[in-house]
Amino acid sequence: MADVALAGRVIASHYALPVERELHRDAKLRVEPGKDSEVIADLDAGAPFWLLDSRGGWSWGYGGPDKRVGYVSEEALL
């Protein structure tokens, strides 16, 4: 899956329109869903997170100043 804004530039089986959410607390952006997964970045409360998919208590999308892709706990999102 990829952000619909990338259609025509990347090949993906599905494209999704991201939903902008806000982090209501500091969060870890992780490589995979799960608290034991490698941390990609620390995201600050109040920062935007662009949600592409959500399941099993984890949300997949991108965030941070360089818009890194990964998972955050659903509990961190408003």
Secondary structure, DSSP 8 states (H G I E B T S, - for coil): -EEGGGBTTB--S-EE--EEEEBSS-EEEESSSSTTS-EEEEE-TT-EEEEEEEETTEEEEEETTTTEEEEEEGGGB-
